[in-house]
Amino acid sequence: MKLLRVIASVDPATGGPVAGLRAVTPVLDKLGHETEFLTVDDPTDGFLQSWVGRVHALGPVKNRYAYSPRLRSWLDKNLNRYDAVVVHGLWQDLGRTVHTACQRSSTPPYFVFPHGMLDPGLRRTYPFRHVKKWLYWQLVERRVLRDARAVLFTCEEERRLARLGFSRYECAEEVITYGAAVPDNGGGGFAQAWQAHCPSATGRRFWLFLGRVHSKKGVDLLLSAYAKVRHATPENGLQNFPDLVIAGPCLDESYLAALKKIADTEAITPFVHWAGMLTGDAKWGAFQSAEAFILPSHQENFGIAVIEALACGRPVLISDRVNIWRELAEDGAAFVEQDNDAGVMRLLQRWLSLPPSERHSMAAAAVQSFKKRFEISHAAETFAAQLSSLIANKRTTRQP
């Protein structure tokens, strides 16, 4: 099977979907399935040199809708080289252009990964953006989903929420298996790489947030809740109180400055470590050095970093807006609370009150949850089988 993945960018700084593609593509290659990528990246971007597959970069573009006048002509010339096209993401010109190009009977089927972008909770967080999306939905996006061979969801919760997002929702739905890869630590260099990257956290207990530093991730809530719980702790308990590591890229300097101001105002700056973007050994060292992973997102479709934490044997403290929360709670690998100040405080307090034996049990449960649900080899095999079946079977059941 030869796939064309269409995505605006494969820049690692853009977040989870790119991390998922980086993990699964080499495994699919080993199974005999070839993957190529069509993006609007600048062909001179440095990150393309280390990407995991062949990239056709048609950028750069100067607009947020990923519009490139070269995209349609490229598709018309090359579509028939592929068995299927997979579009990643919504609300950009990529889906519209693929939809138009695939209308001819001789072209391969196309699939769409929404990656959580149909979540109705986004209306609450970004009401003005929702108005624009509603218009685009009525004019363009609903047809893109309607005519796809299938719309691919990463978990049942994402599929359930997608049905609540917009009127006139009609598409063939498929929940596919998604996973993450963890490298072999045979050389034992992860801890050293992490310590070299963030020496201020060496030898300290800490909770780890790792992801894009963005308003939807609830980092402001995390800082506020951390300050409240820390300040409420008796003095004799502060000596062993965990620090907080915030790791990940931030594309909005004003937002990052606002977060650092919160830390300063709340008098927690000495205990908060701003690690920036983590990759490779330093990232895995951060996971393995943390005692728990925390993600209080307002909306999180899947959370690759959550899965990576599980793989490293780290329990996860997450909001109920992370779409895989039910599975992880069922496995005993997660504490789950609401995405508000009180909820994040409870996450930290529940962890602090946990006896060491129960923390060890949660760590073991985390590893088992990863192996059962998210191990990359199994995920890749299942994904390939599901997609092959959908390519062969033109008749699909549509919702509603």
Order of alpha helices (4+ residues) and beta strands (2+ residues): beta-alpha-beta-beta-alpha-beta-alpha-beta-alpha-alpha-alpha-beta-alpha-beta-alpha-beta-alpha-beta-alpha-beta-alpha-beta-alpha-beta-alpha-beta-alpha-alpha-alpha-beta
